Amino acid sequence: MANFPLHFSANEEDNGKRLDQFLVTQLTEVSRARVQQLIGQGKVTVDDAPAKASHHLHGGERITVLSEARPTPLRAIAEEIPLDIVYEDDDLAVVNKPAGMMVHAGAGATEDERNRGTLVNALLYSFGQLSGLGGELRPGVVHRLDKTTSGLIVVAKNDESHRKLAAQFAGRHVKKT
């Protein structure tokens, strides 16, 4: 989208049309899901008042899109997913990640799809507390593997081991094959 706010006028032909359907025809580069997100976040007004996606137009209304939708924040959620734990001690774990599993949440169609089924979700369920150095989305993750790649991944259980493992990867002391 471009310069905000964006202004539209509903005409007689729009009588009976839902607000979200109307905006999809006006914002041709925006999906209906994104339009509904805009409306849900209060970024769309009809005659200067917030409206629901299901609001039916009569014609003659002023519709304003105030700004872009903010994506729903991703978050790591503990989820019961079986793990193939190859090694574990007090400081780290080595897990055999299957092909097809994302290591951590990423871009996707919906919040649920982006936040579910990842290795991080399984790690949080299995280990509870992990190193926080990787951030909220990547707790314990020292390195990653592509979604399509299977293989061993090292997970830090605390910040000290995370720093030491990260230094070993950065210094190329760890050999990956």
C-alpha positions in Angstrom: 0.0 0.0 0.0 1.0 3.6 -0.4 0.4 6.9 1.3 -2.0 6.8 4.2 -4.7 7.6 5.0 -6.4 6.1 1.9 -9.9 7.4 1.2 -12.7 5.6 -0.7 -16.4 6.3 -1.4 -19.0 3.7 -1.6 -21.6 4.3 -4.3 -25.1 2.9 -5.0 -23.6 -0.2 -6.7 -21.9 -1.1 -3.4 -25.3 -1.2 -1.6 -25.4 -4.5 0.4 -21.7 -5.3 0.0 -19.7 -6.2 3.0 -17.0 -3.7 4.0 -14.2 -6.4 3.6 -15.5 -7.3 0.1 -15.6 -3.7 -0.9 -12.0 -3.0 0.3 -10.7 -6.1 -1.6 -12.0 -4.5 -4.8 -10.3 -1.2 -3.9 -7.0 -2.5 -2.6 -6.2 -4.9 -5.4 -2.7 -5.8 -4.1 -4.0 -6.7 -0.7 -5.5 -10.1 0.2 -8.9 -10.5 1.9 -7.2 -11.9 5.0 -5.0 -8.7 5.2 -8.0 -6.5 4.6 -9.8 -8.3 7.5 -6.7 -7.8 9.6 -6.7 -4.1 8.8 -10.4 -3.9 9.9 -9.8 -6.0 13.0 -7.0 -3.7 14.1 -9.2 -0.7 13.8 -7.3 0.7 10.8 -10.5 1.2 8.8 -13.3 3.6 9.5 -16.7 4.1 7.8 -17.9 7.7 8.1 -15.1 8.3 10.7 -16.3 5.4 12.9 -14.6 2.0 13.4 -16.5 -0.8 11.6 -16.6 -4.6 11.4 -15.6 -6.6 8.3 -19.3 -7.7 8.1 -20.6 -4.1 8.0 -23.0 -3.8 5.1 -22.6 -0.7 3.0 -25.6 1.3 1.7 -23.8 3.7 -0.7 -22.5 7.1 0.0 -20.2 6.1 2.9 -16.7 7.5 3.3 -14.3 4.6 3.9 -10.8 5.4 5.3 -7.8 3.1 5.6 -5.7 4.8 8.3 -2.5 2.7 8.0 -1.1 -0.7 7.2 -1.9 -3.7 9.3 0.7 -4.8 11.8 1.5 -8.4 11.5 0.6 -10.5 14.5 3.8 -11.1 16.6 5.3 -14.5 16.4 5.9 -16.3 19.6 7.4 -19.7 20.6 4.8 -22.0 22.2 5.5 -25.2 24.0 4.0 -28.0 22.0 4.1 -31.8 22.5 6.0 -33.0 19.5 8.2 -36.2 19.8 11.9 -35.5 19.6 14.8 -37.8 18.7 17.3 -36.7 21.4 20.7 -38.1 20.5 22.6 -36.6 23.5 21.7 -34.6 26.6 23.5 -33.2 29.6 22.9 -30.3 32.0 24.1 -27.7 29.5 23.1 -28.9 26.1 21.2 -31.3 24.0 21.7 -32.7 20.5 18.5 -33.4 18.6 18.0 -35.2 15.3 15.7 -32.8 13.4 13.6 -34.4 10.7 13.3 -33.0 7.2 10.2 -30.9 6.8 10.3 -29.4 10.3 11.2 -25.7 10.7 13.6 -24.9 13.4 11.7 -21.8 14.6 8.7 -19.7 13.7 8.8 -17.8 10.5 6.7 -16.1 7.8 3.6 -18.0 6.8 -0.1 -17.8 6.0 -1.5 -17.4 9.5 -0.2 -17.0 13.0 -1.1 -20.5 14.0 0.7 -22.0 11.0 3.8 -19.9 11.7 3.8 -20.7 15.4 3.2 -24.4 15.4 5.1 -27.6 14.6 8.6 -26.2 15.0 11.6 -27.7 16.6 11.6 -24.8 19.1 8.0 -25.7 20.1 9.1 -29.3 20.8 12.2 -28.2 22.7 10.2 -25.9 25.0 7.8 -28.7 25.8 10.6 -31.3 26.4 13.1 -29.1 28.2 11.0 -26.2 29.6 13.9 -23.7 30.2 16.4 -23.0 27.4 19.0 -20.3 26.8 17.5 -16.9 26.2 20.4 -15.6 24.0 18.6 -16.7 20.8 15.7 -14.4 21.6 12.0 -15.3 22.3 11.5 -17.0 19.0 14.7 -19.1 19.1 15.4 -20.1 22.7 18.3 -22.4 22.9 19.0 -22.4 19.1 22.7 -22.1 18.5 22.6 -22.9 14.8 19.9 -23.9 12.4 19.2 -26.3 9.5 16.9 -25.6 6.6 13.3 -26.9 6.8 14.0 -29.5 4.1 17.2 -30.7 5.8 17.4 -33.4 8.4 20.3 -33.7 10.8 21.7 -33.0 14.2 21.2 -29.7 15.8 22.8 -28.5 19.0 20.6 -26.8 21.6 21.8 -24.7 24.5 20.0 -25.1 27.9 21.6 -22.1 29.5 23.2 -18.8 28.4 26.7 -19.7 29.3 26.7 -22.9 27.2 25.0 -20.9 24.4 27.8 -18.3 24.4 30.5 -21.0 24.3 28.8 -23.1 21.6 28.1 -20.0 19.5 31.8 -19.1 19.7 32.8 -22.6 18.6 30.5 -22.4 15.6 31.7 -18.8 14.8 35.4 -19.9 15.1 34.7 -22.9 12.8 35.8 -25.3 15.6 32.6 -27.4 14.9 32.7 -29.6 11.9 29.4 -30.1 10.1 29.0 -32.8 7.4 
